[in-house]
Amino acid sequence: MRQWGLVTGAAVTALVATGAITYAVAGDEGASDAAPTADSADAGFARDMAVHHQQAVEMSYVVRDRTDDEEVRRLAYDIAQTQANQRGMLLGWLDMWELPKVSSDPPMTWMGMGDAAAGKDGALMPGMATNAEMKRLGELDGKRAEVFYLQLMTDHHKGGVHMAQACVRACEVGVEKRLARGMVEGQESEIELMAGMLEERGAAAR
Amino acid sequence: MGSAKKSSASRTARIEEMRRAEQARERRNRILTIAASVVVVAGLVAGTVVLVQSQSDDDGGSTAADSKNPGKFVTGKDGVRTWEGTLGRNHVAKAVNYPVTPPVGGDHNPVWMNCNGDVYGDEINNTNAVHSLEHGAVWVTYNADAGKADVDALAAKVKKTPYTLMSPVDGQKDPIMLSAWGHQRTVTGADDPDLDAFFEKFVQGEQTPEPGAACTNGLSK
């Protein structure tokens, strides 16, 4: 009798384990049906990354007016298009979840970094440029504008990658997690690309 | 006294016998436990393998030649081949040795091929086309065995579908092939229903590594 108990126990264990694996596999993307709450990682990332992206879009428009260099103008076009569209996705999700676009908590509170964002002179989150730096970019020309843009964008991407990694870890909405993962990989690859472009211009990241 | 001694000896023997029986039972139980565990583990392994390979596995021959893109195609029930393995995402200026033709991802040129319904009459650099796949485009390719009527019909379809592009690829094995990042299939012609299904699933689909990126302002030839 004890043997049968053992065998039954083993069979139950196998069933439970199989179920868990199936759940884990099926639940990888988009496990939850309920809309996220305002203090969730999903909502926080959508709010904060929309703001972070907006400055990269703006910076890219500015440099396109300051240089004729095809390579930098194309990179700026790519970043502006991509991040403007991704920002639209993030804001669209907040609309669908009927959540506010702002929070009374400091930026990045959802990832335990509410005290890290200085907010000094318009640099609301790590990696963002100050208002003074944005103004200076708009006054430089040619190669000096290209170098400053590549430096500002490298910092911007580093901050962006760090925040996107937090969503990859903590977000629960599958499509958002996937977008965040794409941001991490895409921006890391662009950081390398920009390092090469800076080197070609006799400069380096700040 | 003698009988007491005898009975004591027989009690010792009986205890010894019981102990042996108990040990045998324990051994049997241990073997059963081990056997049951082995069955469970084997079942789990088999189950996992079945889960992982539920998309059926074939299409040998296209295993990685490129050490940076190790992997292989796995063909699904719908006939779509999915790349199982890593695909590089770096921007490189030089040629890339892709493991499949046409390529479905990997390191690529910094400039994407325009893919806003663009039809190219000549071969294009695959390193630029792969960048378009990264932006969510579907790449329609054909070789010399494709019929002219099909090529014309495909071109008309691509021209009215943003985030697609089309070009000849002489080295591909089938007359008409469709590629997206990490995915590929063969279709029989322009009116093959699998063509529409592939477009619907992969034009700016879930597989897109860089959602929102543009198909304009890249290379136009």
HADDOCK unambig.tbl for C-alpha pairs under 7 A between the chains (distance, minus, plus):
assign (segid A and resid 3 and name CA) (segid B and resid 29 and name CA) 6.77 0.50 0.50
assign (segid A and resid 6 and name CA) (segid B and resid 33 and name CA) 6.97 0.50 0.50
assign (segid A and resid 7 and name CA) (segid B and resid 36 and name CA) 6.26 0.50 0.50
assign (segid A and resid 10 and name CA) (segid B and resid 36 and name CA) 6.37 0.50 0.50
assign (segid A and resid 10 and name CA) (segid B and resid 37 and name CA) 6.97 0.50 0.50
assign (segid A and resid 10 and name CA) (segid B and resid 40 and name CA) 6.63 0.50 0.50
assign (segid A and resid 14 and name CA) (segid B and resid 40 and name CA) 5.73 0.50 0.50
assign (segid A and resid 14 and name CA) (segid B and resid 44 and name CA) 6.96 0.50 0.50
assign (segid A and resid 18 and name CA) (segid B and resid 44 and name CA) 6.85 0.50 0.50
assign (segid A and resid 78 and name CA) (segid B and resid 213 and name CA) 6.45 0.50 0.50
assign (segid A and resid 78 and name CA) (segid B and resid 214 and name CA) 6.53 0.50 0.50
assign (segid A and resid 81 and name CA) (segid B and resid 212 and name CA) 6.86 0.50 0.50
assign (segid A and resid 81 and name CA) (segid B and resid 213 and name CA) 5.81 0.50 0.50
assign (segid A and resid 81 and name CA) (segid B and resid 214 and name CA) 6.00 0.50 0.50
assign (segid A and resid 82 and name CA) (segid B and resid 212 and name CA) 4.59 0.50 0.50
assign (segid A and resid 82 and name CA) (segid B and resid 213 and name CA) 4.04 0.50 0.50
assign (segid A and resid 82 and name CA) (segid B and resid 214 and name CA) 6.58 0.50 0.50
assign (segid A and resid 85 and name CA) (segid B and resid 212 and name CA) 4.82 0.50 0.50
assign (segid A and resid 86 and name CA) (segid B and resid 211 and name CA) 6.95 0.50 0.50
assign (segid A and resid 86 and name CA) (segid B and resid 212 and name CA) 5.70 0.50 0.50
assign (segid A and resid 182 and name CA) (segid B and resid 209 and name CA) 5.33 0.50 0.50
assign (segid A and resid 182 and name CA) (segid B and resid 210 and name CA) 5.86 0.50 0.50
assign (segid A and resid 186 and name CA) (segid B and resid 210 and name CA) 6.64 0.50 0.50
assign (segid A and resid 189 and name CA) (segid B and resid 89 and name CA) 6.65 0.50 0.50
assign (segid A and resid 189 and name CA) (segid B and resid 90 and name CA) 5.60 0.50 0.50
assign (segid A and resid 193 and name CA) (segid B and resid 91 and name CA) 6.56 0.50 0.50
